[in-house]
């Protein structure tokens, strides 16, 4: 299958591009190659390359900056997916669009299912939600895949931040009252490619919205402790204590959901995809970082 990937320079996009290239003919486009906010450019590229599937990994993900860079966040997270959806619908191409747990407000006491009420509490979440709606409206053949707490080998992420702090400080605090599931770009890519494989079925009809996150659920503080534990296998770290903090004790420009846990049973039911373990992926990522 010929697959076009947008946002190929990002954290997820780089991992996805490498894994996809091993299995499919792949057109890899970063923001310099294609600005998805420009509809004529999107149409030109898709018409020229003629992909059989488009995967949108492009996103504005600077959650705190989005509070002030609102226009840019909406251009990339709402208008870009809308353009891709319009063009994919025109050429009858399935579109896989990556979204986020931040479309929810985090007030639910149990994991979120796909049909739960949407109520973003920050600009980033609102821009991603409007992007979802744009895709649903413009393109019937779509998969919207919500993911959470993303980390990976490329780009900036929580894992690399904790490693830096652990090298520089003997003690620091990390928020412990937000629950969620760290999710590796490696595993998101595996899930996406398993969905793509189903597109070749003549009777495929499982379009719609799905949740995917790695297992098990944890909090940021416990995740940080595991990161330092796994990193210490390869290097001596300065850190001796990681202490729990509260959300109130660590104010940020953008509010964060207290509960980001997502129920992935619909994905398992429709595609036979079980959740992968984030700790296994974390071990591999840290090993790769130290061997690179």
C-alpha positions as CSV (number, residue, x, y, z in Angstrom):
1,X,0.0,0.0,0.0
2,X,1.2,3.5,-0.8
3,X,1.0,5.7,2.4
4,X,1.5,9.4,2.8
5,X,2.5,10.6,6.2
6,X,2.3,14.3,7.2
7,X,4.1,15.7,10.2
8,X,7.0,13.4,9.5
9,X,9.5,15.6,11.3
10,X,7.7,15.4,14.7
11,X,8.0,13.1,17.6
12,X,5.5,10.5,16.4
13,X,6.0,11.3,12.7
14,X,9.7,10.3,12.7
15,X,9.0,6.9,14.4
16,X,6.0,6.2,12.2
17,X,7.9,7.1,9.0
18,X,10.7,4.7,9.8
19,X,8.4,1.8,10.7
20,X,6.1,2.4,7.8
21,X,9.0,2.5,5.2
22,X,9.9,-1.1,6.2
23,X,6.5,-2.4,5.2
24,X,4.9,0.0,2.6
25,X,5.7,2.4,-0.2
26,X,5.9,5.7,1.8
27,X,5.7,9.4,1.0
28,X,7.2,11.2,4.0
29,X,6.4,14.9,4.4
30,X,7.5,17.2,7.2
31,X,6.3,20.8,7.5
32,X,8.9,22.1,5.1
33,X,7.6,19.7,2.5
34,X,3.9,20.3,3.1
35,X,2.1,22.9,5.1
36,X,-1.2,21.2,5.8
37,X,-2.8,24.6,6.6
38,X,-2.5,25.4,2.8
39,X,-5.4,23.7,1.0
40,X,-4.1,24.1,-2.5
41,X,-0.7,22.6,-1.5
42,X,-2.5,19.7,0.2
43,X,-4.5,19.0,-2.9
44,X,-1.5,19.3,-5.2
45,X,0.6,16.9,-3.2
46,X,-2.1,14.3,-2.8
47,X,-3.1,14.4,-6.4
48,X,0.5,14.0,-7.5
49,X,1.5,11.2,-5.1
50,X,-1.8,9.3,-5.3
51,X,-1.5,7.6,-1.9
52,X,-3.9,4.8,-0.9
53,X,-3.9,6.0,2.7
54,X,-3.0,9.3,4.5
55,X,-1.8,9.4,8.1
56,X,-1.8,12.8,9.7
57,X,0.9,13.0,12.5
58,X,1.2,16.8,12.1
59,X,0.2,18.7,15.2
60,X,0.8,21.7,17.4
61,X,1.7,20.1,20.7
62,X,3.2,22.8,22.9
63,X,0.3,22.7,25.4
64,X,1.4,25.7,27.5
65,X,2.4,27.9,24.5
66,X,-1.0,27.3,22.9
67,X,-2.6,29.5,25.5
68,X,-0.9,32.5,23.9
69,X,-0.2,31.1,20.4
70,X,-3.9,30.3,20.0
71,X,-4.2,31.2,16.3
72,X,-1.2,29.0,15.3
73,X,-2.6,26.1,17.4
74,X,-5.9,26.2,15.6
75,X,-4.4,26.6,12.2
76,X,-2.3,23.4,12.6
77,X,-4.7,21.3,14.8
78,X,-8.1,22.3,13.2
79,X,-7.5,23.8,9.8
80,X,-4.8,21.4,8.7
81,X,-6.8,18.2,9.4
82,X,-9.8,19.8,7.8
83,X,-7.8,20.4,4.6
84,X,-6.5,16.8,4.6
85,X,-10.0,15.5,5.1
86,X,-11.5,17.5,2.3
87,X,-8.9,16.3,-0.2
88,X,-9.0,12.7,1.1
89,X,-12.8,12.7,0.6
90,X,-12.4,14.1,-2.9
91,X,-10.1,11.3,-3.9
92,X,-11.8,8.6,-1.8
93,X,-8.7,8.0,0.4
94,X,-8.9,6.8,4.0
95,X,-7.5,9.3,6.5
96,X,-6.0,8.3,9.9
97,X,-5.8,11.4,12.2
98,X,-4.0,11.3,15.5
99,X,-5.8,13.2,18.4
100,X,-5.4,13.4,22.2
101,X,-6.9,12.6,25.6
102,X,-6.9,16.3,26.3
103,X,-10.3,16.6,24.6
104,X,-11.6,15.5,28.0
105,X,-11.7,17.6,31.1
106,X,-10.4,14.8,33.4
107,X,-13.2,14.9,35.9
108,X,-14.4,11.4,35.2
109,X,-13.4,8.8,37.9
110,X,-12.9,5.9,35.4
111,X,-11.2,5.6,32.0
112,X,-12.8,7.6,29.2
113,X,-14.6,5.8,26.4
114,X,-15.0,7.3,22.9
115,X,-18.6,8.4,23.4
116,X,-17.9,10.4,26.7
117,X,-18.7,14.1,26.8
118,X,-16.1,16.3,25.2
119,X,-15.0,19.2,27.4
120,X,-11.5,20.5,26.8
121,X,-9.9,22.7,29.6
122,X,-7.1,24.2,27.6
123,X,-6.6,25.7,24.1
124,X,-4.6,22.7,22.9
125,X,-7.4,20.3,23.8
126,X,-10.0,22.6,22.1
127,X,-8.0,22.9,18.9
128,X,-7.6,19.1,18.7
129,X,-11.3,18.6,19.3
130,X,-12.2,21.0,16.6
131,X,-9.7,19.2,14.3
132,X,-11.5,15.9,15.1
133,X,-14.9,17.5,14.2
134,X,-13.5,18.9,11.0
135,X,-12.3,15.4,10.0
136,X,-15.6,13.8,10.8
137,X,-17.6,16.4,8.9
138,X,-15.4,16.3,5.7
139,X,-14.3,12.7,5.3
140,X,-16.4,9.6,5.9
141,X,-13.5,7.2,5.6
142,X,-11.6,8.3,8.7
143,X,-10.0,6.8,11.8
144,X,-9.4,9.3,14.6
145,X,-7.0,7.8,17.1
146,X,-6.8,9.5,20.5
147,X,-3.5,8.8,22.3
148,X,-2.1,10.0,25.6
149,X,1.2,11.0,27.4
150,X,3.3,10.5,24.3
151,X,7.0,9.7,24.5
152,X,9.6,8.5,22.1
153,X,13.2,8.5,20.8
154,X,12.7,11.8,18.8
155,X,11.9,15.3,19.8
156,X,11.3,16.8,23.3
157,X,9.2,14.8,25.8
158,X,8.7,14.0,29.5
159,X,11.3,11.2,29.5
160,X,14.1,13.4,28.3
161,X,13.1,16.2,30.7
162,X,13.3,13.8,33.6
163,X,16.6,12.4,32.5
164,X,18.0,16.0,32.4
165,X,16.7,16.8,35.9
166,X,18.1,13.5,37.2
167,X,21.5,14.4,36.0
168,X,21.5,17.9,37.4
169,X,19.6,17.7,40.8
170,X,19.7,15.5,43.9
171,X,16.0,16.1,44.5
172,X,13.0,17.4,42.6
173,X,9.2,17.3,42.7
174,X,6.8,15.9,40.0
175,X,3.0,16.1,39.9
176,X,1.4,13.0,41.4
177,X,-2.3,13.7,41.3
178,X,-2.8,13.4,37.5
179,X,-3.4,9.9,36.2
180,X,-2.8,8.6,32.8
181,X,-1.1,6.2,30.5
182,X,2.4,6.9,29.1
183,X,2.3,5.8,25.4
184,X,5.3,5.2,23.2
185,X,5.5,6.4,19.7
186,X,6.8,3.0,18.8
187,X,3.6,1.4,20.0
188,X,1.3,4.1,18.5
189,X,3.0,3.4,15.2
190,X,2.5,-0.4,15.6
191,X,-1.2,0.3,16.2
192,X,-1.6,2.6,13.2
193,X,0.1,0.1,10.9
194,X,-2.2,-2.7,12.1
195,X,-5.2,-0.5,11.3
196,X,-3.8,0.2,7.9
197,X,-3.5,-3.5,7.2
198,X,-7.3,-3.8,7.6
199,X,-7.9,-1.2,4.9
200,X,-7.2,-3.9,2.3
201,X,-10.2,-5.8,3.4
202,X,-13.0,-5.3,0.8
203,X,-15.6,-5.2,3.5
204,X,-13.8,-2.8,5.9
205,X,-16.3,-0.6,7.7
206,X,-14.8,0.1,11.1
207,X,-14.2,3.8,10.5
208,X,-14.7,6.2,13.4
209,X,-13.0,7.3,16.7
210,X,-10.8,5.0,18.8
211,X,-8.7,5.3,21.9
212,X,-5.2,3.9,22.3
213,X,-2.8,4.1,25.2
214,X,-0.1,1.9,26.6
215,X,-0.6,0.0,29.9
216,X,-0.8,0.3,32.9
217,X,-2.1,3.6,34.1
218,X,0.2,5.6,36.5
219,X,0.9,9.2,37.5
220,X,3.7,11.6,36.4
221,X,5.7,11.1,39.6
222,X,5.7,7.3,39.4
223,X,6.5,7.5,35.7
224,X,9.5,9.8,36.5
225,X,10.8,7.2,39.1
226,X,10.7,4.5,36.5
227,X,12.5,6.7,34.0
228,X,15.3,7.3,36.4
229,X,15.5,3.7,37.4
230,X,15.8,2.5,33.8
231,X,18.3,5.3,32.9
232,X,20.5,4.4,35.9
233,X,21.2,1.1,34.2
234,X,23.4,3.0,31.7
235,X,24.7,6.0,33.7
236,X,25.2,7.4,37.2
237,X,22.6,10.0,38.0
238,X,22.7,12.7,40.6
239,X,19.1,12.4,41.7
240,X,18.4,10.7,45.1
241,X,14.8,11.6,45.7
242,X,11.8,12.3,43.5
243,X,9.0,13.7,45.6
244,X,5.3,13.9,44.8
245,X,3.8,17.3,44.0
246,X,0.2,18.5,43.5
247,X,-1.2,20.2,40.4
248,X,-1.9,23.2,42.6
249,X,1.8,23.2,43.7
250,X,3.0,23.3,40.1
251,X,0.9,25.9,38.3
252,X,1.2,25.9,34.5
253,X,-0.3,28.3,31.9
254,X,-2.6,25.5,30.6
255,X,-4.8,23.4,32.8
256,X,-4.2,19.6,32.7
257,X,-6.9,16.9,33.1
258,X,-6.7,15.1,36.5
259,X,-7.7,11.8,34.8
260,X,-6.3,11.0,31.3
261,X,-7.0,7.3,31.4
262,X,-8.7,5.9,28.3
263,X,-10.6,2.7,27.7
264,X,-9.2,0.9,24.7
265,X,-11.7,-1.9,24.5
266,X,-13.3,-0.7,21.3
267,X,-10.0,-0.9,19.5
268,X,-9.5,-4.4,20.8
269,X,-13.0,-5.4,19.8
270,X,-12.9,-4.0,16.3
271,X,-9.2,-4.6,15.4
272,X,-8.0,-7.2,17.8
273,X,-5.3,-4.8,19.1
274,X,-4.3,-5.3,22.8
275,X,-2.5,-2.6,24.7
276,X,1.3,-2.8,24.8
277,X,3.3,-2.2,27.9
278,X,4.9,1.3,28.1
279,X,7.7,0.1,30.4
280,X,9.0,-2.3,27.7
281,X,9.0,0.5,25.2
282,X,10.7,2.9,27.7
283,X,13.5,0.4,28.2
284,X,14.0,0.1,24.5
285,X,14.0,3.9,24.1
286,X,16.5,4.5,26.9
287,X,18.8,1.7,25.5
288,X,18.6,3.3,22.0
289,X,19.4,6.7,23.4
290,X,22.5,5.5,25.1
291,X,23.7,3.5,22.0
292,X,23.1,6.3,19.5
